[in-house]
């Protein structure tokens, strides 16, 4: 049998068990090493990472943080009486109930622990004032934790925004008033700035001016070009070196791993303090380098790191993995809230895209935490415009029903682009994993950064950052705009201007034609370079690059529709609603719809995406165009494959994630999926009595399973319960140290009453208290579609298969994933931890 059972199988699972707090501690050394042991080396996001070092904060294993005098299990757990809390000094079992790295939590057990903890606090609160105050503080601790998560995440996001803006401008020059000023702030107080050249002021000098004293000419252009490439290489090199040296988990977007963790999987160190520090620093460097990536996805990772670290301040969340995942779900909402300035969209994003378990209480706390984070970011005001986002726009022209056709066309483009991008990016990432390319991440990052800088500098639309590009494309031209995108032929008189400083539709001028050619080249460049950039060993988000592709396509289509309406206002399509001299078409609106369509095609987001888009643009009256484009994009992309980019990367990396949106459409039965199969060795089991400590230890040492069924006898195979390998080893080790007379010849007893023993026999070791007496079972003829639903909705690790009460085999989550992969004609051995 593979290491499968050491990582995914044989869980404590129960629907009815009453399970109070477990003793805890760090007993990682009890894990049995093997030749195929994946705990030391595991492939995360395409990089082989070493986990032999444990200097990071283990984020999702409460055992490291829990005291050795934790509470023991109740009598109700072993079926011998009503549930009651036992004095931990009576029978301390430190480490029981904790999880090893790269295992999945038992949702049923964790929720049972929390119910018992809450019941105990409630009962004690009626006995004394101190206990009542403790009960109130326990109830308030969740809201206090959300407050801290919102404050910390908002402060970090504000610092990242300010730093990234400044370092992006450093590639072009420095401010003489103070090197810490970015370009915009440097020119704010200048009296020599003209309206036509608002971005130029004597206080801000390019590198050519600083080095050669000249700002114009071929030599000055070459100097600026070389300095741009130098800073891009410098920032990207620092980013990849810091990630590689200090926190390998800080690379990538983080959302696929966050989804896997929220489903119950444990990846120690992924949400630790070093990951937070390095991800925050390298995210600024990666964004500033000019690579085609964004900071929105990594900000979700940063917010979850903050939440995980702050969880250790509160016992309720430090000692319960399921409760901690409720906090992480809220933190994902906080990440989107500070990334886009969209608190409601962040809550919906966590609900729709990320979370595996999202109770109503988590919804309220997510909303509160997103509110606090947005308020914190607004107080910092990183963009200097009193807004939460850089590209806040207000359109003044209502859309017409006829425009739904081009909006749907943008949705089709977004769906096609999303499907094409996912297939191309996954193919490139698979090439990186399977060839020597993956062995040289530093060289890969430097080559891509050099290529990006070399090709992007000549085009002003690729030279600017992704956020600035989107802001430029969303902009609605007015009399006060000097952008090339507003390079129309000026009207003969000012009577052609509309209300609110908006202009009527006008013929395109030379400046606009130049901008359109540059945008067309930028579109091709962005589409190609983003494919090879996403997935490199630097923090890399996908929201901004995807939105940039869609915004460029939308702006091109919007300008085309505007010129079509201008020259054909008497045609059947435009007659009656677009008269001559009217402001009929808003190209910026098309850019916004295109951005939503492309992002939806890549991620398959729908409701949350629409809310995010109208929150970050303020375009409340344009919800219908956004909905039409987003839904069309999803339909078109789903026609080529139902996986979004994050689900595709989860499958590529082999994470044990059971996708709740995926339907199981096959007619197989439990007996077809369970192990052992025919010709396989028999299932390793324990008997409720008759085995010695030495025999149990020998069985555990010779196998690599995470747990063992307990049966009445080897002949009857009647199922009694289930015991975890980790709890078994901890209990035996504890008994040898603290209980007199326990030797290898001592009998291990799982029954309620000790059987009669010979007078000279050593005392028995009773382990009924660590056995799950109600493991979840299915019969051998249970349809697999029902079994898969049970695994999804209960969060099971495994269930046992019986026939007339006799144990036949076991089905783990990994067995289901491998079976589903086999049914889909994929490699069943691609699941992690073979």
C-alpha positions, 0 to 999 in steps of 0.5 A: 500500500502506498503512503496514501493512508499516511496522508489522506486515509483512515480519519477519525470520522463520526456523525454521532460521537461526542468528543471533548477537547483532546490533549495535544502536543508536538509528536512529529517524531513518531511519524514512521519514515519510509522510502516513499515518505513525502513529508520531507519533500513535497511539490508545491506549485511546481517547486520541490520544497524541503520541509525538514526544517521546522523553524517556521510557524506551523500554521495548521497543526495545533499540536505544536501550540497546545499544552501537554495538560490539555483535556482528555476524552470523555467517557461518552466517547467510548460509549460507557456513559454520558459525556463529561469532561475528565480532569486532564491530570487523571489520564494525560495523553499529550498529542492525541487529537492533533494532526501531522503535516500533509494530512486532512483534518476531521471536520466532524471531530473538530466540530464536536470538540468545539461543541463540547468546549462551548457546552462546558463554558456555558455550564460554568458561566451559571456558577460564578461571575468570573466564569460568566465573564470568561463566557462573554470574552469567549463569545466576543473573541471571534469579533475581536479576532476579525477586527485585528485581521482587518486592521493588520491586512488593511495596513499591510495592503496600504504599505504594499500599494504605496511601496509598489507605486514608488518603486514602479516610478523609480524605474523612470527617474527620481524626485529631487525634493526627496527620493521617497516621493513617487512621480505624482506626489513629486509634481503635486506642489510644482508651479511649473507643471503645464496642463499639456505635460502634467506629468513633467515637472523640474522636481522629477528628473529621468535617469537620463537627466540625472546621468547625462543632463539631457532629457531629449534625444536618442542617447537620453532614450537609450539611457532611460531604456537601459535603466528601465531594464536594469531596475526590472532585472534588479527587482525581479532578482531580489524577489526570486532570491528572497523567495527561494532562500527564505520562504519557498511557499511565498511564490505564486498566487496562493489561492489554489493552496488556500482553497486546498487548506480551507477544504481541510488539508494541512500544509505547515508553514504555508501561512506562517510568519516567514511566508507573510514577511517574504510574500509582503516584501517580494510582492512589492518587488515583483509588481514593481519589476514590470512583470505581467502579474498583479498583487490581488491574488497574493493579497488573499494569501497575505490576509490569510497569513495574518489571520493564521498568526493572529489565531494563535492569540486565541485558544478557541482558534489555536486548538481547533482546526475547523474553527481556524478555517472559518477565520481563514475564510473570512480572511480571504474576503479581507484580501479581496476587500483590500485588493480591490476596495470591494468589501461586499465583493470580497465576502462573495468571492470567499463564499463563491470561489474559495471557501469549502465550509461557510456557515452563516456566522462566518458570513457575518464575521467576513463582512465585519472584517472586510469592512474594517480592512476597507476602512483601514485602507481608506484611512491610509489613502494609498492612492491619494485620491480619497478612494479605495481603488486607483481606477475609480470612474464615473460614466455619465451616459446610459447604455442602450439595449442595442449595445448588449450585442457588443457586450455579449461579443466581449463575453465570447472573447473573454470566454475564449481567452480564458479557455485558451489561457488556462490550457496554455498556462497549464501546458507551460507549467507542466513543461516547467515541472517535467523538464530542466526548466523547473530546476532554474527558477532564478534564471527563468524569472530573470529571462522573463523579466528581461524579455518583458522589459525589453518589449514593453518599454517602447510601448507606453501602454505596456510600460505603465503598470497594470493598474495604471493601464486599466485606469487609463482604459476605463477613463471617460474622455472629457475636455480636461483629458490630454491622453492619446486615447482622447485624441479626437478631432476637436469640435468646431464649437463648444456647443458639442460638449455634453453635460458634466464635461463629457464630449459628444461622439467625435471623429478619431484623430491621429493621436487616437489612431496611434493609441489604437495601434499601440493598444493592439500590440499591447493586447498581443503582448499581454496575452502571450507574456502572461501565459509564461509569467503566471506560475513563476517562483515569485508572488504573482496574481492573475486578476490585473493581467486578465483585466488588462487584456479584457480592458484593451479588447473592450476599449478597441471595440468601444472606439470602433462602436463610437466611430460606427455610431458617429458616421452612421447615426442615421442607420437603422441600428442607431436611429432614434437613440443616437442623434448627431452631436450626442454622446452615445457610446462610452468606450470606457464602459466597454473596457470595463465590461471586457475586463470583467469578461476576461477575468470571468473566463479565466477564474469562472467567477460570476456573482462576486465578479460583477459585485467587485466590478461595480464596487471598484468602478462605481458603475451601479447602473451598468450591472446588466451589461456586466452580468451579460458579459460575465455569464456569456464568458462563463458559458463559452469557457465552460464549453472548453472545460469546466475548470477555472485556472485555480482548479486547474492548478490544484489538479496540476499540483495533485492537491487532495481537493474534492471539488464541490462543483464537479459532478460525479456522473459514473455508475460505479459502486463502493466495492469498485473503489475500495481497497484492498482490491483483488490480488492486494494484501489483506487490510491491516486491522487490529483486534479488540483483544488478544494482540500484545503491545509488541505486535501492535508496534510491529504492525505499525512499523511495517505499514504506513497507514494513518489508522487501523480498523478494529475488529472483534477477531481476525476470523469474524472481521466484525467492525468495532471501531477505528483508531488513528496511527498517531494516537496509537503511537502516542498512547503506547509511548505515554503508557510505557513512560507513565504506567508501571508494568507496560511491556511488549508482552502486555495485551492491548485491549479495546473492550470496555471490560478487561478480559481475564488474564493469567496471574503472571501476565503483565498489566494490560494496556486499555486503549478504548478511550482513543478508539472511534466507536462510530466510524462512518461506514457504507455498504459495498453496494452503495453508489459512488455518487452518494459516497462522493456527496457524503465525503464532500458534505461531511468533510470525511477523510475515509469511510469503511466498507462493510457487508452484513457488518463484516469489514471488507475494505476502506475508501479514502478521499485519495481513492475517490480522487484517483477513481475520478481521474481514471474515469476522466482519462487522466493519470490517476497517479498524479495525486500528491503523495504517491 
